[in-house]
Amino acid sequence: MAEDIKSLGDLETVATSAEAIVETTIVREPKRDDFGRSYATGKRKDAIARVWIKPGSGKVVVNGKEMNSYFARPVLQMILRQPFQVAGVEDQFDVNATVKGGGLSGQAGAVKHGISKALQLYEPSLRGALKSAGFLTRDSRVVERKKYGKRKARRSFQFSKR
């Protein structure tokens, strides 16, 4: 009987510590401007994308052009649609993005990163799905610099015996 009372005391401490943990969880507020948009910056390689999202019909505009004309390759269009598919909000948000630097592949990755960050700022409940898919992490791989005495970053000049 004394052991039962001890176990009840242990349960009370566990309950109070669980309540303390629940209280310390971060409650994220949606971040939207006066026009109801969320803004985020996405980066990939040398490309930097500024992305605004707002509720709409799913229209994506990149540098003033439709997504289909700016990113002509289907693979790049698929990259841009991934955050919406993972979050389960396809055709619910309009995207306006400006992107600079890098090539088309890096720009598509930068816009994807920006869309993911803007989605989780607009609707914080989507953060878990986007984070588990790895879309909120910036891919920090960049081109290695060229070293002196080398033809490229690591490639040496052709060896000549004579």
CYANA upper distance limits for C-alpha pairs under 8 A (distance plus 0.5 A):
  1 MET  CA      5 ILE  CA      7.04
  2 ALA  CA      6 LYS  CA      6.82
  3 GLU  CA      7 SER  CA      6.68
  4 ASP  CA      8 LEU  CA      6.77
  5 ILE  CA      9 GLY  CA      6.87
  6 LYS  CA     10 ASP  CA      6.84
  7 SER  CA     11 LEU  CA      6.68
  8 LEU  CA     12 GLU  CA      6.82
  9 GLY  CA     13 THR  CA      7.06
 10 ASP  CA     14 VAL  CA      6.76
 11 LEU  CA     15 ALA  CA      6.55
 12 GLU  CA     16 THR  CA      6.70
 13 THR  CA     17 SER  CA      6.62
 14 VAL  CA     18 ALA  CA      6.59
 15 ALA  CA     19 GLU  CA      6.74
 16 THR  CA     20 ALA  CA      6.78
 17 SER  CA     21 ILE  CA      6.78
 18 ALA  CA     22 VAL  CA      6.77
 19 GLU  CA     23 GLU  CA      6.71
 20 ALA  CA     24 THR  CA      6.84
 21 ILE  CA     25 THR  CA      7.09
 28 ARG  CA    124 PRO  CA      6.58
 29 GLU  CA    121 LEU  CA      8.43
 29 GLU  CA    124 PRO  CA      7.38
 30 PRO  CA    121 LEU  CA      6.01
 30 PRO  CA    122 TYR  CA      5.61
 30 PRO  CA    123 GLU  CA      6.34
 30 PRO  CA    124 PRO  CA      6.64
 31 LYS  CA     38 SER  CA      6.75
 31 LYS  CA    121 LEU  CA      5.93
 31 LYS  CA    122 TYR  CA      6.30
 32 ARG  CA     36 GLY  CA      5.87
 32 ARG  CA     37 ARG  CA      5.65
 32 ARG  CA     38 SER  CA      5.27
 32 ARG  CA     39 TYR  CA      8.15
 32 ARG  CA    121 LEU  CA      8.19
 32 ARG  CA    122 TYR  CA      6.88
 33 ASP  CA     37 ARG  CA      5.98
 33 ASP  CA     38 SER  CA      6.97
 36 GLY  CA     54 LYS  CA      6.79
 37 ARG  CA     52 TRP  CA      6.66
 37 ARG  CA     53 ILE  CA      5.92
 37 ARG  CA     54 LYS  CA      5.15
 37 ARG  CA     55 PRO  CA      8.43
 37 ARG  CA    122 TYR  CA      8.03
 38 SER  CA     52 TRP  CA      6.03
 38 SER  CA     53 ILE  CA      5.93
 38 SER  CA     54 LYS  CA      7.19
 38 SER  CA    118 ALA  CA      6.01
 38 SER  CA    119 LEU  CA      7.97
 38 SER  CA    121 LEU  CA      6.94
 38 SER  CA    122 TYR  CA      6.02
 39 TYR  CA     50 ARG  CA      7.87
 39 TYR  CA     51 VAL  CA      6.15
 39 TYR  CA     52 TRP  CA      5.04
 39 TYR  CA     53 ILE  CA      7.21
 39 TYR  CA    118 ALA  CA      5.96
 39 TYR  CA    121 LEU  CA      8.41
 40 ALA  CA     50 ARG  CA      6.67
 40 ALA  CA     51 VAL  CA      5.91
 40 ALA  CA     52 TRP  CA      7.21
 40 ALA  CA    114 GLY  CA      5.82
 40 ALA  CA    115 ILE  CA      7.75
 40 ALA  CA    117 LYS  CA      6.30
 40 ALA  CA    118 ALA  CA      5.44
 41 THR  CA     48 ILE  CA      7.59
 41 THR  CA     49 ALA  CA      6.14
 41 THR  CA     50 ARG  CA      5.22
 41 THR  CA     51 VAL  CA      6.61
 41 THR  CA    113 HIS  CA      8.18
 41 THR  CA    114 GLY  CA      5.49
 41 THR  CA    117 LYS  CA      8.07
 42 GLY  CA     48 ILE  CA      6.41
 42 GLY  CA     49 ALA  CA      5.51
 42 GLY  CA     50 ARG  CA      7.00
 42 GLY  CA     51 VAL  CA      7.93
 42 GLY  CA    110 ALA  CA      5.15
 42 GLY  CA    111 VAL  CA      6.33
 42 GLY  CA    112 LYS  CA      7.66
 42 GLY  CA    113 HIS  CA      5.15
 42 GLY  CA    114 GLY  CA      4.25
 42 GLY  CA    115 ILE  CA      8.01
 42 GLY  CA    117 LYS  CA      8.05
 42 GLY  CA    138 ARG  CA      8.28
 43 LYS  CA     47 ALA  CA      6.29
 43 LYS  CA     48 ILE  CA      5.21
 43 LYS  CA     49 ALA  CA      6.77
 43 LYS  CA    109 GLY  CA      7.82
 43 LYS  CA    110 ALA  CA      4.86
 43 LYS  CA    111 VAL  CA      8.06
 43 LYS  CA    113 HIS  CA      7.04
 43 LYS  CA    114 GLY  CA      7.81
 43 LYS  CA    138 ARG  CA      7.09
 43 LYS  CA    139 ASP  CA      8.30
 44 ARG  CA     48 ILE  CA      7.28
 44 ARG  CA    106 GLY  CA      5.89
 44 ARG  CA    107 GLN  CA      7.42
 44 ARG  CA    109 GLY  CA      6.18
 44 ARG  CA    110 ALA  CA      5.24
 44 ARG  CA    113 HIS  CA      8.33
 44 ARG  CA    138 ARG  CA      7.43
 44 ARG  CA    139 ASP  CA      6.59
 44 ARG  CA    140 SER  CA      7.54
 44 ARG  CA    141 ARG  CA      8.41
 45 LYS  CA    102 GLY  CA      7.27
 45 LYS  CA    106 GLY  CA      6.27
 45 LYS  CA    139 ASP  CA      8.16
 45 LYS  CA    140 SER  CA      7.51
 45 LYS  CA    141 ARG  CA      6.87
 45 LYS  CA    142 VAL  CA      5.45
 45 LYS  CA    143 VAL  CA      7.86
 46 ASP  CA    101 GLY  CA      6.08
 46 ASP  CA    102 GLY  CA      5.21
 46 ASP  CA    106 GLY  CA      7.51
 46 ASP  CA    142 VAL  CA      7.79
 47 ALA  CA     99 VAL  CA      7.32
 47 ALA  CA    100 LYS  CA      6.09
 47 ALA  CA    101 GLY  CA      4.90
 47 ALA  CA    102 GLY  CA      5.16
 47 ALA  CA    103 GLY  CA      7.86
 47 ALA  CA    106 GLY  CA      6.20
 47 ALA  CA    107 GLN  CA      5.72
 47 ALA  CA    110 ALA  CA      6.61
 48 ILE  CA     99 VAL  CA      6.12
 48 ILE  CA    100 LYS  CA      6.00
 48 ILE  CA    101 GLY  CA      6.99
 48 ILE  CA    107 GLN  CA      7.59
 48 ILE  CA    110 ALA  CA      6.45
 48 ILE  CA    111 VAL  CA      8.45
 49 ALA  CA     97 ALA  CA      7.03
 49 ALA  CA     98 THR  CA      6.13
 49 ALA  CA     99 VAL  CA      4.63
 49 ALA  CA    100 LYS  CA      7.01
 49 ALA  CA    107 GLN  CA      7.62
 49 ALA  CA    110 ALA  CA      5.98
 49 ALA  CA    111 VAL  CA      5.94
 49 ALA  CA    114 GLY  CA      7.00
 50 ARG  CA     97 ALA  CA      6.00
 50 ARG  CA     98 THR  CA      5.79
 50 ARG  CA     99 VAL  CA      6.78
 50 ARG  CA    111 VAL  CA      8.06
 50 ARG  CA    114 GLY  CA      7.26
 51 VAL  CA     95 VAL  CA      7.44
 51 VAL  CA     96 ASN  CA      6.39
 51 VAL  CA     97 ALA  CA      4.88
 51 VAL  CA     98 THR  CA      7.19
 51 VAL  CA    111 VAL  CA      7.41
 51 VAL  CA    114 GLY  CA      6.06
 51 VAL  CA    115 ILE  CA      6.80
 51 VAL  CA    118 ALA  CA      7.64
 52 TRP  CA     95 VAL  CA      6.34
 52 TRP  CA     96 ASN  CA      5.75
 52 TRP  CA     97 ALA  CA      6.77
 52 TRP  CA    115 ILE  CA      8.28
 52 TRP  CA    118 ALA  CA      7.47
 53 ILE  CA     93 PHE  CA      6.74
 53 ILE  CA     94 ASP  CA      6.10
 53 ILE  CA     95 VAL  CA      5.14
 53 ILE  CA     96 ASN  CA      6.96
 53 ILE  CA    115 ILE  CA      7.86
 53 ILE  CA    118 ALA  CA      7.10
 53 ILE  CA    119 LEU  CA      7.85
 54 LYS  CA     93 PHE  CA      5.91
 54 LYS  CA     94 ASP  CA      5.91
 54 LYS  CA     95 VAL  CA      7.31
 55 PRO  CA     92 GLN  CA      6.30
 55 PRO  CA     93 PHE  CA      4.80
 55 PRO  CA     94 ASP  CA      6.44
 56 GLY  CA     91 ASP  CA      7.82
 56 GLY  CA     92 GLN  CA      5.85
 56 GLY  CA     93 PHE  CA      5.11
 56 GLY  CA     94 ASP  CA      5.44
 57 SER  CA     91 ASP  CA      5.70
 57 SER  CA     92 GLN  CA      5.90
 57 SER  CA     93 PHE  CA      6.50
 57 SER  CA     94 ASP  CA      6.61
 58 GLY  CA     90 GLU  CA      7.42
 58 GLY  CA     91 ASP  CA      4.32
 58 GLY  CA     92 GLN  CA      5.90
 58 GLY  CA     93 PHE  CA      5.40
 58 GLY  CA     94 ASP  CA      5.27
 58 GLY  CA     95 VAL  CA      7.81
 59 LYS  CA     66 GLU  CA      8.34
 59 LYS  CA     91 ASP  CA      8.05
 59 LYS  CA     93 PHE  CA      7.78
 59 LYS  CA     94 ASP  CA      5.29
 59 LYS  CA     95 VAL  CA      6.74
 60 VAL  CA     66 GLU  CA      6.64
 60 VAL  CA     67 MET  CA      6.05
 60 VAL  CA     94 ASP  CA      6.34
 60 VAL  CA     95 VAL  CA      5.12
 60 VAL  CA     96 ASN  CA      6.63
 60 VAL  CA     97 ALA  CA      8.41
 61 VAL  CA     65 LYS  CA      5.90
 61 VAL  CA     66 GLU  CA      5.20
 61 VAL  CA     67 MET  CA      6.15
 61 VAL  CA     95 VAL  CA      6.56
 61 VAL  CA     96 ASN  CA      5.40
 61 VAL  CA     97 ALA  CA      6.68
 62 VAL  CA     66 GLU  CA      6.76
 62 VAL  CA     67 MET  CA      6.56
 62 VAL  CA     70 TYR  CA      7.26
 62 VAL  CA     96 ASN  CA      6.60
 62 VAL  CA     97 ALA  CA      5.26
 62 VAL  CA     98 THR  CA      6.20
 62 VAL  CA     99 VAL  CA      7.73
 63 ASN  CA     96 ASN  CA      8.44
 63 ASN  CA     97 ALA  CA      6.69
 63 ASN  CA     98 THR  CA      5.24
 63 ASN  CA     99 VAL  CA      7.08
 64 GLY  CA     98 THR  CA      8.35
 65 LYS  CA     69 SER  CA      6.98
 65 LYS  CA     70 TYR  CA      6.47
 66 GLU  CA     70 TYR  CA      6.75
 67 MET  CA     71 PHE  CA      6.13
 67 MET  CA     72 ALA  CA      8.22
 67 MET  CA     77 GLN  CA      7.54
 68 ASN  CA     72 ALA  CA      5.91
 68 ASN  CA     77 GLN  CA      7.61
 71 PHE  CA     76 LEU  CA      6.49
 71 PHE  CA     77 GLN  CA      6.74
 71 PHE  CA    104 LEU  CA      7.72
 71 PHE  CA    108 ALA  CA      8.21
 72 ALA  CA     76 LEU  CA      7.99
 72 ALA  CA     77 GLN  CA      8.01
 73 ARG  CA     77 GLN  CA      7.14
 74 PRO  CA     78 MET  CA      6.62
 75 VAL  CA     79 ILE  CA      6.83
 76 LEU  CA     80 LEU  CA      7.03
 76 LEU  CA    105 SER  CA      7.32
 76 LEU  CA    108 ALA  CA      6.49
 77 GLN  CA     81 ARG  CA      6.97
 77 GLN  CA    108 ALA  CA      8.42
 78 MET  CA     82 GLN  CA      6.82
 79 ILE  CA    108 ALA  CA      7.24
 79 ILE  CA    109 GLY  CA      7.58
 79 ILE  CA    112 LYS  CA      7.12
 80 LEU  CA    108 ALA  CA      7.03
 80 LEU  CA    109 GLY  CA      8.18
 80 LEU  CA    111 VAL  CA      7.38
 80 LEU  CA    112 LYS  CA      5.67
 81 ARG  CA     85 GLN  CA      6.89
 81 ARG  CA     90 GLU  CA      8.36
 81 ARG  CA    112 LYS  CA      8.39
 82 GLN  CA     86 VAL  CA      6.66
 82 GLN  CA    112 LYS  CA      8.14
 83 PRO  CA     87 ALA  CA      6.60
 83 PRO  CA    112 LYS  CA      7.40
 83 PRO  CA    115 ILE  CA      7.48
 83 PRO  CA    116 SER  CA      6.20
 83 PRO  CA    130 LEU  CA      7.35
 83 PRO  CA    135 PHE  CA      7.67
 84 PHE  CA     88 GLY  CA      6.32
 84 PHE  CA     89 VAL  CA      5.68
 84 PHE  CA     90 GLU  CA      5.53
 84 PHE  CA     91 ASP  CA      8.49
 85 GLN  CA     89 VAL  CA      6.99
 85 GLN  CA     90 GLU  CA      6.36
 86 VAL  CA    129 ALA  CA      7.04
 86 VAL  CA    130 LEU  CA      7.19
 86 VAL  CA    133 ALA  CA      8.00
 87 ALA  CA    126 LEU  CA      6.45
 87 ALA  CA    129 ALA  CA      6.54
 87 ALA  CA    130 LEU  CA      7.02
 89 VAL  CA     93 PHE  CA      8.07
 95 VAL  CA    115 ILE  CA      8.25
 97 ALA  CA    111 VAL  CA      7.59
 99 VAL  CA    107 GLN  CA      6.98
 99 VAL  CA    110 ALA  CA      8.31
 99 VAL  CA    111 VAL  CA      7.86
100 LYS  CA    107 GLN  CA      7.88
101 GLY  CA    107 GLN  CA      7.88
102 GLY  CA    106 GLY  CA      6.31
102 GLY  CA    107 GLN  CA      6.90
103 GLY  CA    107 GLN  CA      6.57
104 LEU  CA    108 ALA  CA      6.58
105 SER  CA    109 GLY  CA      6.84
106 GLY  CA    110 ALA  CA      6.61
107 GLN  CA    111 VAL  CA      6.67
108 ALA  CA    112 LYS  CA      6.66
109 GLY  CA    113 HIS  CA      6.68
110 ALA  CA    114 GLY  CA      6.67
111 VAL  CA    115 ILE  CA      6.52
112 LYS  CA    116 SER  CA      6.68
112 LYS  CA    135 PHE  CA      8.13
113 HIS  CA    117 LYS  CA      6.80
113 HIS  CA    135 PHE  CA      6.58
113 HIS  CA    136 LEU  CA      6.85
113 HIS  CA    137 THR  CA      8.26
113 HIS  CA    138 ARG  CA      7.56
114 GLY  CA    118 ALA  CA      6.54
115 ILE  CA    119 LEU  CA      6.49
116 SER  CA    120 GLN  CA      6.91
116 SER  CA    130 LEU  CA      7.21
116 SER  CA    135 PHE  CA      6.58
116 SER  CA    136 LEU  CA      6.63
117 LYS  CA    121 LEU  CA      6.80
117 LYS  CA    136 LEU  CA      6.56
118 ALA  CA    122 TYR  CA      6.58
119 LEU  CA    123 GLU  CA      6.48
119 LEU  CA    124 PRO  CA      8.22
119 LEU  CA    126 LEU  CA      7.67
119 LEU  CA    127 ARG  CA      8.47
120 GLN  CA    124 PRO  CA      5.29
120 GLN  CA    125 SER  CA      7.64
120 GLN  CA    126 LEU  CA      6.05
120 GLN  CA    127 ARG  CA      5.49
120 GLN  CA    130 LEU  CA      8.19
123 GLU  CA    127 ARG  CA      8.24
126 LEU  CA    130 LEU  CA      6.91
127 ARG  CA    131 LYS  CA      6.35
128 GLY  CA    132 SER  CA      6.54
129 ALA  CA    133 ALA  CA      6.78
130 LEU  CA    134 GLY  CA      6.88
130 LEU  CA    135 PHE  CA      6.03
130 LEU  CA    136 LEU  CA      6.94
131 LYS  CA    135 PHE  CA      6.42
131 LYS  CA    136 LEU  CA      6.03
131 LYS  CA    137 THR  CA      8.06
144 GLU  CA    153 ALA  CA      6.70
145 ARG  CA    153 ALA  CA      6.18
146 LYS  CA    150 LYS  CA      7.76
146 LYS  CA    151 ARG  CA      8.26
146 LYS  CA    152 LYS  CA      5.80
146 LYS  CA    153 ALA  CA      4.47
146 LYS  CA    154 ARG  CA      7.97
147 LYS  CA    152 LYS  CA      7.49
147 LYS  CA    153 ALA  CA      6.02
147 LYS  CA    154 ARG  CA      7.90
149 GLY  CA    156 SER  CA      8.02
150 LYS  CA    154 ARG  CA      6.88
150 LYS  CA    155 ARG  CA      6.46
150 LYS  CA    156 SER  CA      5.27
150 LYS  CA    157 PHE  CA      6.83
151 ARG  CA    155 ARG  CA      5.98
151 ARG  CA    156 SER  CA      5.81
151 ARG  CA    157 PHE  CA      6.10
152 LYS  CA    156 SER  CA      7.68
